[in-house]
């Protein structure tokens, strides 16, 4: 039974042309290497964009909070009200 399977495989692949096998293997290896390189480049670019977005949003938040805190006066009964999140987001509400 195993011999019949082996003979069937040999008969199937008997006419296979292996002249360009090594060249095809190196082409596939080069394509895989290029794909990995492009993937790393894309991941680096995405990480850079993410770092830029986090830094600029943090700086914008700090600047907005600093301006909001300086524009308002402090209350004697609630001195931390100027830095409360609701106050920084919505300002002085009547």
C-alpha positions as CSV (number, residue, x, y, z in Angstrom):
1,X,0.0,0.0,0.0
2,X,2.8,2.5,0.9
3,X,4.7,1.4,-2.2
4,X,1.7,2.1,-4.4
5,X,1.5,5.6,-2.9
6,X,5.2,6.2,-3.5
7,X,4.9,5.0,-7.1
8,X,1.9,7.3,-7.6
9,X,3.9,10.3,-6.3
10,X,6.9,9.4,-8.5
11,X,4.7,9.1,-11.5
12,X,2.9,12.4,-10.8
13,X,6.2,14.3,-10.3
14,X,8.3,12.5,-12.9
15,X,7.9,15.3,-15.5
16,X,8.5,18.2,-13.1
17,X,11.0,20.8,-14.3
18,X,13.4,21.7,-11.5
19,X,15.7,23.9,-13.5
20,X,14.5,27.1,-11.9
21,X,13.9,25.8,-8.4
22,X,16.8,27.5,-6.7
23,X,16.0,30.8,-8.5
24,X,12.4,30.6,-7.4
25,X,13.3,29.9,-3.8
26,X,15.6,32.9,-3.8
27,X,12.9,35.1,-5.3
28,X,10.4,33.9,-2.6
29,X,13.0,34.6,0.1
30,X,13.7,38.1,-1.3
31,X,10.0,38.9,-1.5
32,X,9.5,37.7,2.1
33,X,12.5,39.8,3.3
34,X,11.0,42.9,1.5
35,X,7.7,42.3,3.1
36,X,9.2,42.1,6.5
37,X,11.2,45.3,5.9
38,X,8.1,47.2,4.7
39,X,6.2,45.9,7.7
40,X,8.8,47.2,10.1
41,X,8.9,50.5,8.3
42,X,5.1,50.9,8.5
43,X,5.1,49.9,12.2
44,X,7.8,52.5,12.9
45,X,5.9,55.2,11.0
46,X,2.7,54.3,13.0
47,X,4.6,54.5,16.3
48,X,6.0,57.9,15.3
49,X,2.5,59.2,14.5
50,X,1.2,57.9,17.8
51,X,4.0,59.5,19.8
52,X,3.4,62.8,18.0
53,X,-0.3,62.6,18.6
54,X,0.1,61.9,22.3
55,X,2.7,64.6,22.8
56,X,0.7,67.3,21.0
57,X,-2.6,66.4,22.8
58,X,-0.8,66.4,26.1
59,X,0.7,69.9,25.4
60,X,-2.6,71.2,24.2
61,X,-4.3,69.9,27.3
62,X,-1.7,71.4,29.6
63,X,-2.0,74.8,27.8
64,X,-5.8,74.8,28.0
65,X,-5.8,73.8,31.7
66,X,-3.2,76.4,32.5
67,X,-5.1,79.2,30.7
68,X,-8.4,78.1,32.3
69,X,-6.8,78.1,35.8
70,X,-5.3,81.6,35.4
71,X,-8.5,83.2,34.1
72,X,-10.6,82.3,37.1
73,X,-10.4,83.6,40.6
74,X,-10.2,81.3,43.6
75,X,-13.0,80.9,46.1
76,X,-12.2,81.0,49.8
77,X,-14.7,78.3,50.5
78,X,-13.6,76.0,47.6
79,X,-10.0,76.8,46.7
80,X,-9.5,73.8,44.4
81,X,-12.6,74.6,42.2
82,X,-10.5,76.2,39.5
83,X,-8.7,72.9,38.8
84,X,-11.7,70.6,39.0
85,X,-12.3,68.7,35.8
86,X,-15.8,70.0,35.4
87,X,-14.6,73.6,35.8
88,X,-11.8,73.1,33.3
89,X,-14.1,71.5,30.8
90,X,-17.1,73.8,31.1
91,X,-15.8,77.0,32.7
92,X,-17.8,79.1,35.1
93,X,-21.4,78.1,35.1
94,X,-24.0,80.2,36.8
